[in-house]
Amino acid sequence: MFNKKSITDIDVKGKRVLVRVDYNVPIKDAKVTDDTRIVAAMPTVEYLLAHGAAVILFSHLGRPKGGPDPKYSLRPVAAHLSGLMGKPVAFADDCVGPVAQAAAKALKPGEILVLENTRFHPEEEKNDPELAKKMASLADIYVNDAFGSAHRAHASTEGVAHYLPAVAGFLMEEEIQYLGEAIANPKHPFIAILGGAKISDKIGVIRNLLTKADQILIGGGMANTFLKAKGYQMGDSLYEEDALDTAHQLLQSGATNIQLPVDVVIGDRFDAEAEKKIIAIGSVPDGWRILDIGPETVANFGKILAGAGTIVWNGPMGVFEFPRFAEGTIGVAKAVATSDAVSIIGGGDSVAAINQAGLAGQITHISTGGGASLEMLEGLDLPGLVALQDK
């Protein structure tokens, strides 16, 4: 399935290797608060060091506005990585230019350098060839291990690959193998679970999955749009007015495949302390809004998941950041974890829910990229992957 060269296909001894990682991690008071993504890329870093490379790491962090902003500096990430690796990690205040050049030149085999945020240069997101060329000039080989950014054609994810021998890291390889296999050659029954707020973000995904999945279970805010399209009164529930026609079409073409909630948990306001009620799907009273799927829906979804061969899940079933409206998401998480299926959780809130429920160890593969995994589920090519050398 994976037809790109990886770090095991090239000789890195004595070479400077520029590795695009996804270090877009939460930072508070100059400390990393969740290092999942840093840890996920460590096997690649360790392999390169063990095989005699000098390793230069670079990444974006957050959304700085058009220039350097200390709030988005990768310096705390370099310090955190040093602790994880148990060795010094050098840091350069820029990702190109004299500072980066000098730091890269001074680097010896077995040493690590972290460069400053790529997005401190506005040209990064424009995939500017000049910026990509400057990045490439720091090293002999380029490795992309940033699956979470592979759906973006930026200078650091796609542009650099045109100027250096470009291969995949272990994390990129693992992500593509699991997600690619799930879509191209799933073990049936293949069940997809889709949640989150918006149907408009996932129209392409649903269309593609209707041709591949045996069942699509829909919860979260996006279920509201489908329920409204079926003619139910939604009270104050959020739904997408301009996606109703599309929802209607999808329901017609996926009449037997799409499973919607049969009961819901409603709140009298959007608030962690809102009063809650469980009601069957019918009409939501004025002033109330759907904030989670109900217990009967969780049971229905659970029965379907129990017999699954492959499960792919992207997006929570309700407003799970409010504990009293998290039961649907946690219930589905338990059903996924206890099934015998190959289970793949795609990014963001679904991963947070699995971690919150303490079930991460029972999932086959937890993806580090929400947007990238969605684009793969939609059947799209990822620019950061396409740019790498074929086997």
Stockholm file with secondary structure:
# STOCKHOLM 1.0

chainA/1-391         MFNKKSITDIDVKGKRVLVRVDYNVPIKDAKVTDDTRIVAAMPTVEYLLAHGAAVILFSHLGRPKGGPDPKYSLRPVAAHLSGLMGKPVAFADDCVGPVAQAAAKALKPGEILVLENTRFHPEEEKNDPELAKKMASLADIYVNDAFGSAHRAHASTEGVAHYLPAVAGFLMEEEIQYLGEAIANPKHPFIAILGGAKISDKIGVIRNLLTKADQILIGGGMANTFLKAKGYQMGDSLYEEDALDTAHQLLQSGATNIQLPVDVVIGDRFDAEAEKKIIAIGSVPDGWRILDIGPETVANFGKILAGAGTIVWNGPMGVFEFPRFAEGTIGVAKAVATSDAVSIIGGGDSVAAINQAGLAGQITHISTGGGASLEMLEGLDLPGLVALQDK
#=GR chainA/1-391 SS CCCBCBGGGSCCTTCEEEEECCCCCCEETTEESCCHHHHHTHHHHHHHHHTTCEEEEECCCSCCSSSCCGGGCSHHHHHHHHHHHTSCCEEESCSSHHHHHHHHHHCCTTCEEEECCGGGSGGGTTTCHHHHHHHHTTCSEEEECCGGGTTSCCIIIIIGGGTSCEEECHHHHHHHHHHHHHHHSCCSSEEEEECSSCSGGGHHHHHHHHTTCSEEEECHHHHHHHHHHTTCBCTTCCCCGGGHHHHHHHHHHTTTTEECCSEEEEESSSSTTCCEEEEESSBCCTTCEEEEECHHHHHHHHHHHHTCSEEEEESCSSCTTSGGGCHHHHHHHHHHHHSSSEEEEESHHHHHHHHHTTCGGGCSEEESCHHHHHHHHTTCCCHHHHTSCBC
#=GC SS_cons         CCCBCBGGGSCCTTCEEEEECCCCCCEETTEESCCHHHHHTHHHHHHHHHTTCEEEEECCCSCCSSSCCGGGCSHHHHHHHHHHHTSCCEEESCSSHHHHHHHHHHCCTTCEEEECCGGGSGGGTTTCHHHHHHHHTTCSEEEECCGGGTTSCCIIIIIGGGTSCEEECHHHHHHHHHHHHHHHSCCSSEEEEECSSCSGGGHHHHHHHHTTCSEEEECHHHHHHHHHHTTCBCTTCCCCGGGHHHHHHHHHHTTTTEECCSEEEEESSSSTTCCEEEEESSBCCTTCEEEEECHHHHHHHHHHHHTCSEEEEESCSSCTTSGGGCHHHHHHHHHHHHSSSEEEEESHHHHHHHHHTTCGGGCSEEESCHHHHHHHHTTCCCHHHHTSCBC
//
